[in-house]
Amino acid sequence: MLATGVVGAVDPWIRWSWISGHLDVITAALLQHIQLTLIAVLVGLVIAVPLGLVAWRSRVFRGPIFSLTGILYTIPSLALFSALVPFTGFTVLTAEIGLVSYTLLILIRNIVVGLNSVPDEVREAARGMGYRPLAELMRVDLPLAIPAIVAGVRIATVTTIGLVTVTALIGEGGLGSLIYDGLLRDFKTPLVVGTVLSVALALVADLSLAAAERIFTPWSRARATA
Amino acid sequence: MNFANQVLQWFLNSAHWQGDGGIPHRTFEHLAMSGAAVLAAGLIALPVGIAIGHFGRGGILAINISNIGRAVPSFAVLVIAVELFGIGALPAFIALVALAIPPMVTNSYIGMREVDADVREAARGMGMRQLAVLWQVELPIALPLIMAGIRTSAVNVVATATLAALVAWGGLGRFIVDGFGLQDYPMMFAGAIMVAILSLIVEFSMAGVQRLATPAGLRPSTSIRKEEPIGTALDAAVAA
């Protein structure tokens, strides 16, 4: 409707009056974007951690786990979402199945790489000190794998924030719904708002995760300054 | 009987295999557009990345362009291109080129930087000139990572070309978007399957090309690529 109001006039990239009149819509889109991303990354982690441990421990399962998640990662998002629609409809579930699928390869690969990077001497020392396998995993292997795991979480989060915009086509979308709105009505302001906020969200999320990693791995900070 | 059968019937309908809107022509469009975009992006990105890597200046830019590229949604790039250039093939092409550039710059830069300084010095010590060092030493060693960047870009481009159907361009995404519009779910699902298969074919053939591009002396006996982390210096090679 708004587009018809500006026909004839040149549509500027930003129409501040639209923004001030639609703060509630923009806020809702941003919150939905954050929510869709958080659910996807958290569910992704819940699935990826056990699969990562299995892939790390078992050569037999490693190949199939990487192949399957690699295939999911390669399938274009629009194809994956639309292939799910006939079964799960235009729902949050459809969006999340797709989004979670894309996080798995990144998360699992980095978990395995992180665990593999723990030096054998460290592991042997832990065993020599009497650590049982589970204690060794929780208190030696996993903490030392944190940098690689967090690197994976950061990439998965930034990637997911970008992909959430595509879910606008199946009726979700967060900030993507603003971008889609801009396309449908040939009206630039929501497009610019959606794009800028999406990029800003990705950068803020990436920097926050980097900061969180520094807080939770004080030893690597000490080593870096030494 | 059920949905699977409807999809099968859609594929078996000979009308869907003919004309400008048929499967062969749409596949050709998809591949031609993707190929042109990767080629154009390569002509821009590879010289830049290789030069930055060779001269060792601007590395921060080369690394970060991929991270920034990842943060910008491809859907948004496409819609912005439409606002700038109208609908159809041109905005789709420009958006795809823009998306394909960052991984290629980063990977060709990393590939060049990864060349052992000792190897470079040995080449110079043997009397090779700068250009010879570049062509005969640095580039062959960097080639696998350069190819990895092209592969990442190619797979991204084939995926995003699907979205281009939203901005009134053709390609296989047409079946998905039209299926949506007409609520013809068998058509939409068939489109999704074709796009998925095409992407996997591109991914696997590019992986094959990447292996062939690796000089024999550098080929790992086991699959070391699998062990490389995402998110470290090499992340763009595997994940962008």
Interface residues (C-beta under 8 A of the other chain):
Chain A: F66 I71 T74 I75 P76 S77 L78 A79 L80 S82 A83 V85 P86 I106 R109 N110 V112 V113 G114 N116 S117 A148 A151 G152 R154 I155 V158 T159 I161 G162 L163 T165 V166 A168 L169 G176 I179 Y180 G182 L183 D186 K188 L191 G194 T195 S198 V199 A202 L203 D206
Chain B: F3 N67 R70 A71 V72 P73 S74 F75 A76 V79 I80 V82 E83 V155 V158 A159 T160 T162 L163 L166 V167 G173 I176 G179 F180 Y185 M188 F189 G191 A192 I193 V195 A196 S199 L200 E203 K226 E227 E228 P229 I230 G231 T232 D235 V238 A239
